[in-house]
């Protein structure tokens, strides 16, 4: 089952993790998350590597230089339920 949620121009303000998920806090006042296993590079990264992120494209995405990973805010709204 696939679900799509749309937010106009979602922009990331903060990134955080728990043991099994990544979360984006958005400028629109929402927090969205996804399982880490969907992003193998992030899943294998250390906590220190995960903490070294920076916003790209004025908050439309996030980049991790050390592990060469990019995620978009909009992409966090499209997910496939296991």
PDB file of N, CA, C and O in Angstrom:
ATOM      1  N   UNK A   1       0.844  -1.172   0.000  1.00  0.00           N
ATOM      2  CA  UNK A   1       0.000   0.000   0.000  1.00  0.00           C
ATOM      3  C   UNK A   1       0.890   1.236   0.000  1.00  0.00           C
ATOM      4  O   UNK A   1       1.833   1.322   0.787  1.00  0.00           O
ATOM      5  N   UNK A   2       0.603   2.175  -0.861  1.00  0.00           N
ATOM      6  CA  UNK A   2       1.382   3.402  -0.922  1.00  0.00           C
ATOM      7  C   UNK A   2       0.491   4.565  -0.516  1.00  0.00           C
ATOM      8  O   UNK A   2      -0.666   4.650  -0.925  1.00  0.00           O
ATOM      9  N   UNK A   3       1.049   5.465   0.299  1.00  0.00           N
ATOM     10  CA  UNK A   3       0.318   6.647   0.735  1.00  0.00           C
ATOM     11  C   UNK A   3       1.112   7.879   0.345  1.00  0.00           C
ATOM     12  O   UNK A   3       2.336   7.906   0.473  1.00  0.00           O
ATOM     13  N   UNK A   4       0.422   8.884  -0.126  1.00  0.00           N
ATOM     14  CA  UNK A   4       1.063  10.139  -0.487  1.00  0.00           C
ATOM     15  C   UNK A   4       0.419  11.275   0.295  1.00  0.00           C
ATOM     16  O   UNK A   4      -0.805  11.401   0.333  1.00  0.00           O
ATOM     17  N   UNK A   5       1.243  12.090   0.910  1.00  0.00           N
ATOM     18  CA  UNK A   5       0.788  13.273   1.616  1.00  0.00           C
ATOM     19  C   UNK A   5       1.523  14.433   0.979  1.00  0.00           C
ATOM     20  O   UNK A   5       2.715  14.326   0.691  1.00  0.00           O
ATOM     21  N   UNK A   6       0.836  15.536   0.755  1.00  0.00           N
ATOM     22  CA  UNK A   6       1.472  16.665   0.097  1.00  0.00           C
ATOM     23  C   UNK A   6       1.446  17.897   0.991  1.00  0.00           C
ATOM     24  O   UNK A   6       0.397  18.275   1.513  1.00  0.00           O
ATOM     25  N   UNK A   7       2.584  18.507   1.159  1.00  0.00           N
ATOM     26  CA  UNK A   7       2.743  19.786   1.840  1.00  0.00           C
ATOM     27  C   UNK A   7       3.443  20.684   0.836  1.00  0.00           C
ATOM     28  O   UNK A   7       4.456  20.295   0.254  1.00  0.00           O
ATOM     29  N   UNK A   8       2.917  21.870   0.629  1.00  0.00           N
ATOM     30  CA  UNK A   8       3.517  22.768  -0.343  1.00  0.00           C
ATOM     31  C   UNK A   8       4.870  23.269   0.147  1.00  0.00           C
ATOM     32  O   UNK A   8       4.970  23.870   1.217  1.00  0.00           O
ATOM     33  N   UNK A   9       5.905  23.018  -0.643  1.00  0.00           N
ATOM     34  CA  UNK A   9       7.266  23.461  -0.353  1.00  0.00           C
ATOM     35  C   UNK A   9       7.739  23.122   1.066  1.00  0.00           C
ATOM     36  O   UNK A   9       8.110  24.027   1.813  1.00  0.00           O
ATOM     37  N   UNK A  10       7.735  21.847   1.452  1.00  0.00           N
ATOM     38  CA  UNK A  10       8.216  21.512   2.802  1.00  0.00           C
ATOM     39  C   UNK A  10       9.688  21.864   2.953  1.00  0.00           C
ATOM     40  O   UNK A  10      10.502  21.587   2.072  1.00  0.00           O
ATOM     41  N   UNK A  11      10.017  22.482   4.089  1.00  0.00           N
ATOM     42  CA  UNK A  11      11.400  22.879   4.356  1.00  0.00           C
ATOM     43  C   UNK A  11      11.837  22.336   5.706  1.00  0.00           C
ATOM     44  O   UNK A  11      11.143  22.475   6.713  1.00  0.00           O
ATOM     45  N   UNK A  12      12.999  21.717   5.695  1.00  0.00           N
ATOM     46  CA  UNK A  12      13.568  21.121   6.900  1.00  0.00           C
ATOM     47  C   UNK A  12      14.192  22.206   7.774  1.00  0.00           C
ATOM     48  O   UNK A  12      14.878  23.102   7.283  1.00  0.00           O
ATOM     49  N   UNK A  13      13.939  22.106   9.077  1.00  0.00           N
ATOM     50  CA  UNK A  13      14.596  22.990  10.039  1.00  0.00           C
ATOM     51  C   UNK A  13      15.556  22.220  10.946  1.00  0.00           C
ATOM     52  O   UNK A  13      16.553  22.769  11.414  1.00  0.00           O
ATOM     53  N   UNK A  14      15.246  20.938  11.191  1.00  0.00           N
ATOM     54  CA  UNK A  14      16.072  20.132  12.085  1.00  0.00           C
ATOM     55  C   UNK A  14      15.974  18.666  11.682  1.00  0.00           C
ATOM     56  O   UNK A  14      14.966  18.230  11.124  1.00  0.00           O
ATOM     57  N   UNK A  15      17.023  17.918  11.967  1.00  0.00           N
ATOM     58  CA  UNK A  15      17.072  16.477  11.697  1.00  0.00           C
ATOM     59  C   UNK A  15      17.450  15.784  12.993  1.00  0.00           C
ATOM     60  O   UNK A  15      18.349  16.227  13.708  1.00  0.00           O
ATOM     61  N   UNK A  16      16.751  14.686  13.293  1.00  0.00           N
ATOM     62  CA  UNK A  16      17.109  13.912  14.476  1.00  0.00           C
ATOM     63  C   UNK A  16      16.758  12.445  14.257  1.00  0.00           C
ATOM     64  O   UNK A  16      16.018  12.093  13.338  1.00  0.00           O
ATOM     65  N   UNK A  17      17.305  11.606  15.117  1.00  0.00           N
ATOM     66  CA  UNK A  17      17.180  10.157  14.974  1.00  0.00           C
ATOM     67  C   UNK A  17      16.791   9.535  16.308  1.00  0.00           C
ATOM     68  O   UNK A  17      17.107  10.071  17.370  1.00  0.00           O
ATOM     69  N   UNK A  18      16.100   8.394  16.242  1.00  0.00           N
ATOM     70  CA  UNK A  18      16.027   7.511  17.402  1.00  0.00           C
ATOM     71  C   UNK A  18      16.698   6.210  16.979  1.00  0.00           C
ATOM     72  O   UNK A  18      17.408   6.194  15.973  1.00  0.00           O
ATOM     73  N   UNK A  19      16.501   5.148  17.697  1.00  0.00           N
ATOM     74  CA  UNK A  19      17.192   3.883  17.381  1.00  0.00           C
ATOM     75  C   UNK A  19      16.868   3.335  15.994  1.00  0.00           C
ATOM     76  O   UNK A  19      17.706   2.683  15.371  1.00  0.00           O
ATOM     77  N   UNK A  20      15.652   3.598  15.508  1.00  0.00           N
ATOM     78  CA  UNK A  20      15.237   2.952  14.261  1.00  0.00           C
ATOM     79  C   UNK A  20      14.696   3.891  13.185  1.00  0.00           C
ATOM     80  O   UNK A  20      14.350   3.435  12.095  1.00  0.00           O
ATOM     81  N   UNK A  21      14.615   5.206  13.469  1.00  0.00           N
ATOM     82  CA  UNK A  21      14.017   6.133  12.503  1.00  0.00           C
ATOM     83  C   UNK A  21      14.808   7.427  12.380  1.00  0.00           C
ATOM     84  O   UNK A  21      15.577   7.808  13.262  1.00  0.00           O
ATOM     85  N   UNK A  22      14.584   8.088  11.240  1.00  0.00           N
ATOM     86  CA  UNK A  22      15.062   9.444  11.013  1.00  0.00           C
ATOM     87  C   UNK A  22      13.847  10.365  11.013  1.00  0.00           C
ATOM     88  O   UNK A  22      12.776   9.992  10.534  1.00  0.00           O
ATOM     89  N   UNK A  23      14.017  11.566  11.553  1.00  0.00           N
ATOM     90  CA  UNK A  23      12.930  12.529  11.624  1.00  0.00           C
ATOM     91  C   UNK A  23      13.388  13.874  11.074  1.00  0.00           C
ATOM     92  O   UNK A  23      14.525  14.294  11.288  1.00  0.00           O
ATOM     93  N   UNK A  24      12.482  14.540  10.362  1.00  0.00           N
ATOM     94  CA  UNK A  24      12.679  15.922   9.928  1.00  0.00           C
ATOM     95  C   UNK A  24      11.646  16.782  10.634  1.00  0.00           C
ATOM     96  O   UNK A  24      10.450  16.496  10.564  1.00  0.00           O
ATOM     97  N   UNK A  25      12.091  17.838  11.316  1.00  0.00           N
ATOM     98  CA  UNK A  25      11.198  18.875  11.813  1.00  0.00           C
ATOM     99  C   UNK A  25      11.103  19.906  10.704  1.00  0.00           C
ATOM    100  O   UNK A  25      12.119  20.418  10.235  1.00  0.00           O
ATOM    101  N   UNK A  26       9.883  20.208  10.287  1.00  0.00           N
ATOM    102  CA  UNK A  26       9.664  21.101   9.158  1.00  0.00           C
ATOM    103  C   UNK A  26       9.253  22.497   9.595  1.00  0.00           C
ATOM    104  O   UNK A  26       8.701  22.677  10.681  1.00  0.00           O
ATOM    105  N   UNK A  27       9.523  23.479   8.752  1.00  0.00           N
ATOM    106  CA  UNK A  27       9.149  24.871   9.012  1.00  0.00           C
ATOM    107  C   UNK A  27       7.635  25.017   9.129  1.00  0.00           C
ATOM    108  O   UNK A  27       7.151  25.960   9.756  1.00  0.00           O
ATOM    109  N   UNK A  28       6.890  24.101   8.535  1.00  0.00           N
ATOM    110  CA  UNK A  28       5.428  24.144   8.575  1.00  0.00           C
ATOM    111  C   UNK A  28       4.862  23.652   9.909  1.00  0.00           C
ATOM    112  O   UNK A  28       3.644  23.596  10.079  1.00  0.00           O
ATOM    113  N   UNK A  29       5.730  23.299  10.851  1.00  0.00           N
ATOM    114  CA  UNK A  29       5.279  22.870  12.169  1.00  0.00           C
ATOM    115  C   UNK A  29       5.026  21.380  12.300  1.00  0.00           C
ATOM    116  O   UNK A  29       4.498  20.937  13.320  1.00  0.00           O
ATOM    117  N   UNK A  30       5.384  20.604  11.307  1.00  0.00           N
ATOM    118  CA  UNK A  30       5.197  19.153  11.328  1.00  0.00           C
ATOM    119  C   UNK A  30       6.529  18.449  11.532  1.00  0.00           C
ATOM    120  O   UNK A  30       7.588  18.987  11.209  1.00  0.00           O
ATOM    121  N   UNK A  31       6.462  17.252  12.066  1.00  0.00           N
ATOM    122  CA  UNK A  31       7.612  16.357  12.125  1.00  0.00           C
ATOM    123  C   UNK A  31       7.248  15.112  11.335  1.00  0.00           C
ATOM    124  O   UNK A  31       6.203  14.505  11.567  1.00  0.00           O
ATOM    125  N   UNK A  32       8.108  14.735  10.405  1.00  0.00           N
ATOM    126  CA  UNK A  32       7.893  13.522   9.613  1.00  0.00           C
ATOM    127  C   UNK A  32       9.075  12.592   9.851  1.00  0.00           C
ATOM    128  O   UNK A  32      10.201  13.037  10.071  1.00  0.00           O
ATOM    129  N   UNK A  33       8.797  11.292   9.802  1.00  0.00           N
ATOM    130  CA  UNK A  33       9.845  10.310  10.030  1.00  0.00           C
ATOM    131  C   UNK A  33       9.705   9.119   9.114  1.00  0.00           C
ATOM    132  O   UNK A  33       8.660   8.881   8.509  1.00  0.00           O
ATOM    133  N   UNK A  34      10.796   8.376   9.031  1.00  0.00           N
ATOM    134  CA  UNK A  34      10.828   7.167   8.211  1.00  0.00           C
ATOM    135  C   UNK A  34      11.817   6.189   8.832  1.00  0.00           C
ATOM    136  O   UNK A  34      12.759   6.601   9.509  1.00  0.00           O
ATOM    137  N   UNK A  35      11.607   4.897   8.604  1.00  0.00           N
ATOM    138  CA  UNK A  35      12.543   3.895   9.127  1.00  0.00           C
ATOM    139  C   UNK A  35      13.941   4.071   8.538  1.00  0.00           C
ATOM    140  O   UNK A  35      14.093   4.323   7.343  1.00  0.00           O
ATOM    141  N   UNK A  36      14.940   3.938   9.373  1.00  0.00           N
ATOM    142  CA  UNK A  36      16.323   4.051   8.908  1.00  0.00           C
ATOM    143  C   UNK A  36      16.677   2.994   7.870  1.00  0.00           C
ATOM    144  O   UNK A  36      17.497   3.256   6.991  1.00  0.00           O
ATOM    145  N   UNK A  37      16.079   1.804   7.948  1.00  0.00           N
ATOM    146  CA  UNK A  37      16.450   0.759   6.994  1.00  0.00           C
ATOM    147  C   UNK A  37      16.084   1.124   5.549  1.00  0.00           C
ATOM    148  O   UNK A  37      16.544   0.467   4.615  1.00  0.00           O
ATOM    149  N   UNK A  38      15.268   2.157   5.356  1.00  0.00           N
ATOM    150  CA  UNK A  38      14.984   2.635   4.002  1.00  0.00           C
ATOM    151  C   UNK A  38      16.178   3.367   3.407  1.00  0.00           C
ATOM    152  O   UNK A  38      16.246   3.558   2.193  1.00  0.00           O
ATOM    153  N   UNK A  39      17.118   3.778   4.252  1.00  0.00           N
ATOM    154  CA  UNK A  39      18.278   4.559   3.830  1.00  0.00           C
ATOM    155  C   UNK A  39      19.547   3.856   4.314  1.00  0.00           C
ATOM    156  O   UNK A  39      20.088   4.222   5.357  1.00  0.00           O
ATOM    157  N   UNK A  40      20.028   2.862   3.582  1.00  0.00           N
ATOM    158  CA  UNK A  40      21.143   2.026   4.042  1.00  0.00           C
ATOM    159  C   UNK A  40      22.387   2.795   4.482  1.00  0.00           C
ATOM    160  O   UNK A  40      23.032   2.405   5.455  1.00  0.00           O
ATOM    161  N   UNK A  41      22.733   3.864   3.797  1.00  0.00           N
ATOM    162  CA  UNK A  41      23.928   4.619   4.193  1.00  0.00           C
ATOM    163  C   UNK A  41      23.749   5.232   5.585  1.00  0.00           C
ATOM    164  O   UNK A  41      24.667   5.210   6.405  1.00  0.00           O
ATOM    165  N   UNK A  42      22.566   5.772   5.839  1.00  0.00           N
ATOM    166  CA  UNK A  42      22.300   6.341   7.161  1.00  0.00           C
ATOM    167  C   UNK A  42      22.199   5.246   8.214  1.00  0.00           C
ATOM    168  O   UNK A  42      22.648   5.425   9.346  1.00  0.00           O
ATOM    169  N   UNK A  43      21.616   4.125   7.846  1.00  0.00           N
ATOM    170  CA  UNK A  43      21.475   3.014   8.795  1.00  0.00           C
ATOM    171  C   UNK A  43      22.839   2.494   9.246  1.00  0.00           C
ATOM    172  O   UNK A  43      23.008   2.101  10.401  1.00  0.00           O
ATOM    173  N   UNK A  44      23.808   2.493   8.331  1.00  0.00           N
ATOM    174  CA  UNK A  44      25.150   1.982   8.646  1.00  0.00           C
ATOM    175  C   UNK A  44      26.059   3.045   9.262  1.00  0.00           C
ATOM    176  O   UNK A  44      27.114   2.718   9.805  1.00  0.00           O
ATOM    177  N   UNK A  45      25.661   4.302   9.182  1.00  0.00           N
ATOM    178  CA  UNK A  45      26.500   5.401   9.673  1.00  0.00           C
ATOM    179  C   UNK A  45      26.549   5.421  11.198  1.00  0.00           C
ATOM    180  O   UNK A  45      25.646   4.923  11.871  1.00  0.00           O
ATOM    181  N   UNK A  46      27.611   6.000  11.720  1.00  0.00           N
ATOM    182  CA  UNK A  46      27.716   6.185  13.164  1.00  0.00           C
ATOM    183  C   UNK A  46      26.840   7.361  13.592  1.00  0.00           C
ATOM    184  O   UNK A  46      26.408   8.159  12.761  1.00  0.00           O
ATOM    185  N   UNK A  47      26.584   7.458  14.891  1.00  0.00           N
ATOM    186  CA  UNK A  47      25.829   8.602  15.405  1.00  0.00           C
ATOM    187  C   UNK A  47      26.540   9.912  15.065  1.00  0.00           C
ATOM    188  O   UNK A  47      25.897  10.907  14.732  1.00  0.00           O
ATOM    189  N   UNK A  48      27.864   9.902  15.151  1.00  0.00           N
ATOM    190  CA  UNK A  48      28.640  11.103  14.825  1.00  0.00           C
ATOM    191  C   UNK A  48      28.462  11.491  13.358  1.00  0.00           C
ATOM    192  O   UNK A  48      28.277  12.668  13.050  1.00  0.00           O
ATOM    193  N   UNK A  49      28.514  10.518  12.455  1.00  0.00           N
ATOM    194  CA  UNK A  49      28.312  10.801  11.029  1.00  0.00           C
ATOM    195  C   UNK A  49      26.899  11.318  10.769  1.00  0.00           C
ATOM    196  O   UNK A  49      26.716  12.242   9.977  1.00  0.00           O
ATOM    197  N   UNK A  50      25.914  10.739  11.417  1.00  0.00           N
ATOM    198  CA  UNK A  50      24.526  11.186  11.242  1.00  0.00           C
ATOM    199  C   UNK A  50      24.328  12.616  11.728  1.00  0.00           C
ATOM    200  O   UNK A  50      23.493  13.350  11.198  1.00  0.00           O
ATOM    201  N   UNK A  51      25.096  13.005  12.732  1.00  0.00           N
ATOM    202  CA  UNK A  51      24.928  14.349  13.288  1.00  0.00           C
ATOM    203  C   UNK A  51      25.546  15.438  12.414  1.00  0.00           C
ATOM    204  O   UNK A  51      25.312  16.624  12.644  1.00  0.00           O
ATOM    205  N   UNK A  52      26.329  15.043  11.417  1.00  0.00           N
ATOM    206  CA  UNK A  52      27.013  16.018  10.548  1.00  0.00           C
ATOM    207  C   UNK A  52      26.230  16.261   9.260  1.00  0.00           C
ATOM    208  O   UNK A  52      26.708  15.966   8.165  1.00  0.00           O
ATOM    209  N   UNK A  53      25.037  16.795   9.404  1.00  0.00           N
ATOM    210  CA  UNK A  53      24.200  17.091   8.254  1.00  0.00           C
ATOM    211  C   UNK A  53      24.171  18.598   8.027  1.00  0.00           C
ATOM    212  O   UNK A  53      24.486  19.393   8.913  1.00  0.00           O
ATOM    213  N   UNK A  54      23.781  18.962   6.803  1.00  0.00           N
ATOM    214  CA  UNK A  54      23.574  20.380   6.498  1.00  0.00           C
ATOM    215  C   UNK A  54      22.378  20.501   5.552  1.00  0.00           C
ATOM    216  O   UNK A  54      22.092  19.602   4.762  1.00  0.00           O
ATOM    217  N   UNK A  55      21.699  21.626   5.657  1.00  0.00           N
ATOM    218  CA  UNK A  55      20.565  21.887   4.779  1.00  0.00           C
ATOM    219  C   UNK A  55      21.075  22.244   3.396  1.00  0.00           C
ATOM    220  O   UNK A  55      22.100  22.910   3.251  1.00  0.00           O
ATOM    221  N   UNK A  56      20.352  21.796   2.386  1.00  0.00           N
ATOM    222  CA  UNK A  56      20.671  22.155   1.006  1.00  0.00           C
ATOM    223  C   UNK A  56      19.423  22.729   0.359  1.00  0.00           C
ATOM    224  O   UNK A  56      18.304  22.472   0.804  1.00  0.00           O
ATOM    225  N   UNK A  57      19.622  23.499  -0.680  1.00  0.00           N
ATOM    226  CA  UNK A  57      18.515  24.104  -1.438  1.00  0.00           C
ATOM    227  C   UNK A  57      17.542  24.850  -0.524  1.00  0.00           C
ATOM    228  O   UNK A  57      16.325  24.699  -0.628  1.00  0.00           O
ATOM    229  N   UNK A  58      18.105  25.650   0.365  1.00  0.00           N
ATOM    230  CA  UNK A  58      17.296  26.482   1.253  1.00  0.00           C
ATOM    231  C   UNK A  58      16.330  25.655   2.107  1.00  0.00           C
ATOM    232  O   UNK A  58      15.202  26.077   2.365  1.00  0.00           O
ATOM    233  N   UNK A  59      16.779  24.480   2.539  1.00  0.00           N
ATOM    234  CA  UNK A  59      15.963  23.648   3.422  1.00  0.00           C
ATOM    235  C   UNK A  59      15.086  22.628   2.716  1.00  0.00           C
ATOM    236  O   UNK A  59      14.345  21.895   3.372  1.00  0.00           O
ATOM    237  N   UNK A  60      15.154  22.570   1.408  1.00  0.00           N
ATOM    238  CA  UNK A  60      14.348  21.581   0.686  1.00  0.00           C
ATOM    239  C   UNK A  60      14.918  20.174   0.833  1.00  0.00           C
ATOM    240  O   UNK A  60      14.236  19.187   0.558  1.00  0.00           O
ATOM    241  N   UNK A  61      16.166  20.092   1.267  1.00  0.00           N
ATOM    242  CA  UNK A  61      16.806  18.800   1.449  1.00  0.00           C
ATOM    243  C   UNK A  61      17.896  18.857   2.487  1.00  0.00           C
ATOM    244  O   UNK A  61      18.210  19.914   3.034  1.00  0.00           O
ATOM    245  N   UNK A  62      18.478  17.679   2.751  1.00  0.00           N
ATOM    246  CA  UNK A  62      19.531  17.527   3.746  1.00  0.00           C
ATOM    247  C   UNK A  62      20.655  16.709   3.113  1.00  0.00           C
ATOM    248  O   UNK A  62      20.406  15.763   2.364  1.00  0.00           O
ATOM    249  N   UNK A  63      21.902  17.090   3.426  1.00  0.00           N
ATOM    250  CA  UNK A  63      23.068  16.400   2.872  1.00  0.00           C
ATOM    251  C   UNK A  63      24.000  15.973   4.001  1.00  0.00           C
ATOM    252  O   UNK A  63      24.241  16.727   4.944  1.00  0.00           O
ATOM    253  N   UNK A  64      24.519  14.750   3.890  1.00  0.00           N
ATOM    254  CA  UNK A  64      25.551  14.217   4.780  1.00  0.00           C
ATOM    255  C   UNK A  64      26.801  13.998   3.939  1.00  0.00           C
ATOM    256  O   UNK A  64      26.870  13.042   3.166  1.00  0.00           O
ATOM    257  N   UNK A  65      27.766  14.858   4.082  1.00  0.00           N
ATOM    258  CA  UNK A  65      28.992  14.823   3.279  1.00  0.00           C
ATOM    259  C   UNK A  65      29.766  13.521   3.458  1.00  0.00           C
ATOM    260  O   UNK A  65      30.148  12.895   2.470  1.00  0.00           O
ATOM    261  N   UNK A  66      30.004  13.103   4.702  1.00  0.00           N
ATOM    262  CA  UNK A  66      30.850  11.933   4.975  1.00  0.00           C
ATOM    263  C   UNK A  66      30.315  10.639   4.385  1.00  0.00           C
ATOM    264  O   UNK A  66      31.090   9.755   4.019  1.00  0.00           O
ATOM    265  N   UNK A  67      29.005  10.524   4.291  1.00  0.00           N
ATOM    266  CA  UNK A  67      28.439   9.271   3.780  1.00  0.00           C
ATOM    267  C   UNK A  67      27.793   9.447   2.405  1.00  0.00           C
ATOM    268  O   UNK A  67      27.172   8.522   1.881  1.00  0.00           O
ATOM    269  N   UNK A  68      27.944  10.644   1.824  1.00  0.00           N
ATOM    270  CA  UNK A  68      27.426  10.943   0.489  1.00  0.00           C
ATOM    271  C   UNK A  68      25.948  10.589   0.363  1.00  0.00           C
ATOM    272  O   UNK A  68      25.557   9.821  -0.516  1.00  0.00           O
ATOM    273  N   UNK A  69      25.129  11.159   1.252  1.00  0.00           N
ATOM    274  CA  UNK A  69      23.687  10.895   1.256  1.00  0.00           C
ATOM    275  C   UNK A  69      22.936  12.212   1.183  1.00  0.00           C
ATOM    276  O   UNK A  69      23.313  13.192   1.825  1.00  0.00           O
ATOM    277  N   UNK A  70      21.870  12.227   0.396  1.00  0.00           N
ATOM    278  CA  UNK A  70      20.975  13.379   0.283  1.00  0.00           C
ATOM    279  C   UNK A  70      19.543  12.887   0.414  1.00  0.00           C
ATOM    280  O   UNK A  70      19.166  11.880  -0.185  1.00  0.00           O
ATOM    281  N   UNK A  71      18.751  13.602   1.198  1.00  0.00           N
ATOM    282  CA  UNK A  71      17.321  13.313   1.316  1.00  0.00           C
ATOM    283  C   UNK A  71      16.552  14.602   1.130  1.00  0.00           C
ATOM    284  O   UNK A  71      16.979  15.658   1.596  1.00  0.00           O
ATOM    285  N   UNK A  72      15.418  14.523   0.449  1.00  0.00           N
ATOM    286  CA  UNK A  72      14.583  15.707   0.277  1.00  0.00           C
ATOM    287  C   UNK A  72      13.452  15.698   1.296  1.00  0.00           C
ATOM    288  O   UNK A  72      12.988  14.643   1.728  1.00  0.00           O
ATOM    289  N   UNK A  73      13.025  16.887   1.667  1.00  0.00           N
ATOM    290  CA  UNK A  73      11.885  17.008   2.578  1.00  0.00           C
ATOM    291  C   UNK A  73      10.642  16.417   1.923  1.00  0.00           C
ATOM    292  O   UNK A  73       9.881  15.697   2.570  1.00  0.00           O
ATOM    293  N   UNK A  74      10.434  16.717   0.657  1.00  0.00           N
ATOM    294  CA  UNK A  74       9.256  16.222  -0.059  1.00  0.00           C
ATOM    295  C   UNK A  74       9.246  14.692  -0.125  1.00  0.00           C
ATOM    296  O   UNK A  74       8.191  14.066  -0.025  1.00  0.00           O
ATOM    297  N   UNK A  75      10.421  14.104  -0.291  1.00  0.00           N
ATOM    298  CA  UNK A  75      10.520  12.653  -0.369  1.00  0.00           C
ATOM    299  C   UNK A  75      10.083  11.946   0.908  1.00  0.00           C
ATOM    300  O   UNK A  75       9.692  10.780   0.863  1.00  0.00           O
ATOM    301  N   UNK A  76      10.144  12.626   2.030  1.00  0.00           N
ATOM    302  CA  UNK A  76       9.724  12.019   3.299  1.00  0.00           C
ATOM    303  C   UNK A  76       8.204  11.838   3.369  1.00  0.00           C
ATOM    304  O   UNK A  76       7.701  11.138   4.248  1.00  0.00           O
ATOM    305  N   UNK A  77       7.474  12.469   2.444  1.00  0.00           N
ATOM    306  CA  UNK A  77       6.020  12.354   2.441  1.00  0.00           C
ATOM    307  C   UNK A  77       5.515  11.208   1.570  1.00  0.00           C
ATOM    308  O   UNK A  77       4.319  10.913   1.572  1.00  0.00           O
ATOM    309  N   UNK A  78       6.399  10.568   0.837  1.00  0.00           N
ATOM    310  CA  UNK A  78       6.014   9.422   0.015  1.00  0.00           C
ATOM    311  C   UNK A  78       6.637   8.193   0.640  1.00  0.00           C
ATOM    312  O   UNK A  78       7.860   8.083   0.731  1.00  0.00           O
ATOM    313  N   UNK A  79       5.806   7.282   1.063  1.00  0.00           N
ATOM    314  CA  UNK A  79       6.320   6.091   1.701  1.00  0.00           C
ATOM    315  C   UNK A  79       5.483   4.888   1.309  1.00  0.00           C
ATOM    316  O   UNK A  79       4.343   5.018   0.864  1.00  0.00           O
ATOM    317  N   UNK A  80       6.063   3.738   1.478  1.00  0.00           N
ATOM    318  CA  UNK A  80       5.380   2.499   1.185  1.00  0.00           C
ATOM    319  C   UNK A  80       5.269   1.706   2.474  1.00  0.00           C
ATOM    320  O   UNK A  80       6.271   1.422   3.131  1.00  0.00           O
ATOM    321  N   UNK A  81       4.058   1.355   2.825  1.00  0.00           N
ATOM    322  CA  UNK A  81       3.817   0.622   4.058  1.00  0.00           C
ATOM    323  C   UNK A  81       4.228  -0.839   3.871  1.00  0.00           C
ATOM    324  O   UNK A  81       3.847  -1.483   2.893  1.00  0.00           O
ATOM    325  N   UNK A  82       5.017  -1.355   4.833  1.00  0.00           N
ATOM    326  CA  UNK A  82       5.458  -2.762   4.763  1.00  0.00           C
ATOM    327  C   UNK A  82       4.298  -3.717   4.987  1.00  0.00           C
ATOM    328  O   UNK A  82       4.487  -4.933   4.963  1.00  0.00           O
TER     329      UNK A  82
END
